[in-house]
Amino acid sequence: MIAVERQYPEAPAQASPLAVSRLTLTAFRSYREARIETDARPVALLGPNGAGKTNLLEAISFLVPGRGLRGARLSEVARHVPGETADTAAWAVAARLDTPLGRVEIGTGRDPAGDSESERRVVRIDGVPARSQAALAAHAAAVWLTPQMDRLFTESASGRRRFLDRLVFGFDQGHAGRVAGYENAMRQRARLLREGRRDAAWLAALEEAMATRGVAVAAARCDLVGRLNLAASEAPGLFPQARSAVAGDVETWLGEMPALAAEDRLRDMLAASRGRDAEAGGAGVGTHRSDLVVHEVARDMPAARCSTGEQKALLVSIVLAHARLVAAAHGAPPLLLLDEVAAHLDSARRTALFDAICAVGAQAWMTGTDLEPFRALGDRAQFLSVQNSTVGPI
C-alpha cells in the first residue's frame, strides 16, 4: 500500500449524515420539472420500467464531479420525450444537501448561455458560481451501481478506472481536480503532436503536468485500495470479501521508488515517446492506462471468472466497504445510488444489504418495480412512487 498523508476537515462530534433533503429538476431527461423533499433515511423509488426512476438517480449523480452515472454528454441530458419537440432549454439540477459540516445548496446544469450542443457545465454553491465542477467534491460524494456495471469486471479497463476514481473522489476531495488536470494536459499534448506542432517548451510543460498529476493520481488510487482492503475484511457474512489492487506502470514504480523519482521516469518516458504517440494518438504510458484488479478472497478467484451473481455481490461488498471507510474518515458515508440492485439479490442478501446501509447511516437511493423486495426496510426507509416522470407518495 502506498501511504499518502492527507488532511481532512474534522467532522462535528455529532455529525449529520450526508443526505439530499430537497431535489429539484428542470428540463432534465423525461422531467419537465420535479421537486422532491426527503429526510436522511434510504429512499426507495418504485414504479414500472421507463417511469423515470433512473433519471432521478442520474440527477443526483450530477451533484458530484464527473459526467454522471450514464457518462452522458451534457447535451444529451436535456429533456426530450419521443413524439414531442426537443426542449432546447438548458437543464438544471438543484439540491439542498445536509452534510456533516452543515447545510449547503448546490445547483448545476448545462450553461444556459451556450447553444443547444453546449458541453460547458456550470456549478453554483450557495448561490456563488464555482470555478469548476471539482468544487462539488468538497460537499458531496456519491457511488453508484447500475445494471450496466454487471459487466464491469469483464469489459474494458476504462470502466474499472472510472469506478475506482469515483471511490477515491469520496475519500479524497482533491482527486477530481488532479484527474481533470492530468486528462486536460494529456489532451493538449495529443493535439499538439497530432498537428505536428513540436514546440519543445510547450510539450515539456504539458508532460510535467502529466507527470506530477499522474503520480499523485496513482498514489491516491493505491492508498484508497489499501484502505479499502482493510475495510472489506469487515464485509457482512453474506457478501464475498473482495481484495483489490491497482495494476499499471506508475503504480509499480511507486512500489519501487520515491514519488519524485516516479515523476521523473514518467516525464522522461513521455518525452521519449513523442514520435510514437504522434503516430498512434494519445499517450502510451501513464495512469490513464491503469486497471483495477479484483479477486474474491475465499477462493482467490479473479472477479472476471466469478459467476454473474457473485460479481454483483463483489461490487456490493466493495461499495459497502467504501461507505464504512468514508463514514469513519469524514463522519458520514457517501450517497449510494443503487439502480435495480435489490431485484438481483436473493432475499437473504437483500436483507443483509439493507441492514448494512442502515448500520452505516447512508442515504441510499434505490429503484425497483414493486414494493415486495423492499419490505424488509420497513420504517427505516421512505417509499416514493414514480409514474410517468411524476413523483409522489406510495
N, C-alpha and C positions, 0 to 999 in steps of 0.2 A: 504494500500500500504506500502511495506517495503521501507523505504528511504535508499538508498545506495549512499554515496558520491563518485564520481569518477572524475578523472582528464582526460581531453581530450586535444589534441593539438588544438590550435586555428587556424581556417581556415583564409586564407587571406581575406582582406576586400572585394576584388572582386574575389571570389572563382570560380575556374573552375569546371564544373560538373565532376563526375566520369564517364569515358567513355572508351570503348575499341576502340582505333584508328587503331590498326592492330591486326589481329588474324591469327596465323599460326598453322596448324595441320600437324602432321606426323604420319602415320600408326595408325590413330585414327578411330575406328569404320569402317564406309564404306569409309573413305577418305584415299587414299594413301598419298596425300599431298594436302594442300589447303592454300591459303593466301588471306585474305580479309582486305581491308582498308575502314574505315568508319569515319564519323565525329560524333559529340556528339548528333545528333538527334536520335530519336527512329528508329529502324531498323525493316522492315517487310520482312520476308523470305517467299517467295511464291513458291509453287511447288506442284506436286502430292504427295500423300501418299507414303512413302518409299523412297523419293528422298534424304533424309539426313538432313532435316531441324532440327529435334530434336537433332540429333548428334551434330550440331553446338551449340545449347543451352547447351548441356551436356559439351561440351568442355569449354565453358565459365564458367560453374559452377565449374570446377576444378581450377579456379583462386582464389577460397576461400577455407578455410579448410573444410574437410569432404570428403564424397565419391560420391559427385556429385548428380545431380538431379535424377538419376536412382538408387542410392545407390549400384552401381556395385562394384564388386571386380576388382582390377587393372588388373588382368589377363584376365578379360572379355572384357576389353575396347580395346585391341589391334585389329588392322584391321583383319577382317575375312569376306570374301564375299562367300556366298553359291556357291559351284561349283568350287571354287578356293582353292588352298592350303593355309592354315592359315599362315599369316605373323607372324613370331616369333620375329621380331624386337621389341624393346621397343617403345611404343608410346610416343608422346610428344605433349604438347600444349604450345605455346608461345604467349605472348601478350604484346603489348605496351599500357599501361594504362595512361590516362591523369587524374590526381587526383587534389583535391583542394590544395595539398601540392607539386605539381609538377609531372613531367612525370617519370614513372617507367617501367622497363622491367621485366616481370615475365616469367619464364619457369618452367614447371612441367611435370612429367610423371613417368612411371614405371622405376625403377632403371635399367639402361642398363647393369649393371654388374651382375644382377640377372638372374636366369633361366626363362624359359617360363611361370612359375607359380608364379614368384616373386610378393609379395604383398607389397614391400617396395617402397614408393613414394618419389621421390626426388624433391626438390624445389630450384630454383635459383632466386635471386632478384638482378637485375642489374649485373648479371654475377657472383654473390657471392653465394656459397651454403648456404642455411638456415639450421638451426639445426633441424627444423621440419616444417610441413605444417602449424602449428599455426601461423607462422610468416606472412603468407599471410593476416591474418586479419588486420594487420596494414596498408594495402594498398588498399584493396578492400572488398566490401560487395556485396552480391547478394541474392536475394529472388526469388523463382520461384513458378509458378503454372503450373501443368500438368494435363492432363485428369485423371490420376490415383488418383490425390488428390481430385477428386469429391467425393470420399468416406471417406475423412479424418475424418469427424465428426461421422461416423457410424462404423468405424473399430477400430482396437486396439489403445490403448493409446500411443504406441511407435511411431507411425507416427505423432501424435499430439505433442509429446515431441520434435521430430526432427524438426518439423515445428517451434515450439516456440524457440528452441535453435538457429535455423537459423536467426530468427528475432533478438535475443539477440546478435548474432555474429555481426550483422550490427550496433549495438549501442554500444557494449562494447567489444573491441578487445581482452581483456584478457579472455573472457568467453570460447573461443575454447580451450585454454590451460587448464583451470580448468576442463572442461568436460572431456577432454582426460586424465588428471591426475586422476580424480575420477574413470573413467572406467578402466584404467590400474590397479589401486590399487584393484578394485573390482575383476578383472580377476585373478590377482595374488593370492588374498585371496581365491577365489573359487578353484583355482588349488591346493593350499596347503591343504585346507580342503578335497577336493576330494581324494587326495593322502594320506590322513591320517597323514600328517606332522604337528603335533601340536606344532610347535615352537612358544612358547608364545610371545617372544620378537618380532619375525618377524611379527606375526599376529597383535600384538598390533600396530606396526609401520604402517602396511597397513590400519588398522582400524582408526588410527589417520589421515592418509592421506584422507581416505574416509570421515571422519567427517569434517575436515577443508574445503576440496574442495567441499564436498556435500552441506554444509550450504552456502558457497559462491555462488554455482550454483543456489540454491533455492532462495537466496536473489536477485540475478541478474534477475532471471525469474520474481519474484514478482515485482521488481522495473520496469522492462520493461512493464509488463502488466498494471501496474498502469498508467504509462505514455501513453501507447497505448490507454487506455480507454478515456483519455482526448483528444488525437488526433482524436479518432474515432468519437467524438461528432461533428467534423467538416467535416464528410463524405459528398460527393456530394449527393444531394437530391434523386437521382435515385437509390442509393445504400443503403441497410439497415444498420443501426448502430449496431455494434457488441459490446457486453460487455463481457470481458474475465476475467478469474480467473485461478489460479493455485491450483489444489487440490492435497494434499499429506500430509503425516505426518510432514515432515520437515517444509513445508510451514506453517502448523498450529502452530507448535512450535514457529516459528519466529514471529507470531502474538501474542504470549503469553509471550515470554521471550527474553532476550538479545541473540545475536548470539552466544556468548561464551557458554551460558547455553545450547543452542540448539546443539552445537558441543559436549558438554559433554554427553547429552542424547543420541545422535546418536552413539557416541563411546561406551557408556555403553551397549546400546541395541545390537550393533554388537557383542561385546564380549560375551554377554549372549546368543546369538543365534547361536554360532558356531556349536553346535551339530545339531540343526535343519537344518542349512544351509548346513552342510556336507551331510546330507541325501537328501535334496531337490535340492541342487545345487544353486549357485548364492547367493543372499542376500535377506532376507525377508523384510528388511527395508532400505530406502534410497531414494535419489532423482531420481534414475532410475525407480521408481515406480509411480512418479507423473504424473498428467494428466492436459491437457489444457481444460478448460470448457468454452464454448462459448454460449451466449444467443443472440437472436435477440431482440433488446431493445423494439421496438414499441409494440410487443405482449408478451414480456417477455417469449419467447419460446426457449427451448433448440435447438441448431443448428441441432442436430440429428433428431428432429421432423419436421424441415422445409422441404419444397419441394426441390428436387434436384436443381432446378434453383435458389431458394433462398439461398441454401447452397453455390453454386458457387458465388452468389453475395456477401455473407458474407465474403468469402475468399478474393474476390477482394477488398472489403471495408477495411479489415484488412491490406492487403498489401499496399493499398494507404495511410492509416493512418500511417503505419510504414515508408513509404517513406517520408511523410511530417515530421515525428518526427526526422528521421535521418538527413534530409536536414537542419532542424532547429538547430540540435546539432553539426553537423560536416561540414556544408557548402555545402553538396551535398547528394542527395539521393543514395540508393544502385542501382546497376544494377538490372533491372527487367527482368526475363526470363519467358515469358508468352506463353506457348505451346497450341495452338488451343483455346485460351481463347475467342477471338473475335467471332468465329463461334458459340459459345454457349450463346451469349448475343443478346438481341433484338437490333434494330438499335439505339434506344434512349440511352440504356445503353452503347453500343459501343462508341457512340459519347461522352458520359459522361466520359468513361474510357480514351479515347484519350485526351480529354481536361484536365483531371486531371493529366495524365502522363506529358503532355507538361507544365502544370502550375507549377508542382514541379520540372521540369527540369531533369527528369530521362531519361537515355538511356535505353529504353525498347527494348528487342529483342523479336519479336512476330512472330509466324508462322501461315500460312494459306494456303489453297489450291488454292485460287484465289484472285484477286485484290479487288473485289467489297466490301467486308466488311471493307476494309481499306481506301476507297476513302475519308472518312471524314478527314483523316490526311492531305491530300493534300501535299503541300511542307514542312510541318512541320516534315516529316519523309523521310527516304531513303528506296528504294524498291530494293530488290535483288531477282533474280530468282535462284532457286535450282533445278537442274535436274541431276539425276544420280550422285549425290555427286560432282557436279560441280557448282560453284557459279559464277554468272555474273549479269550484269545489266538487269533490266526489259526492 
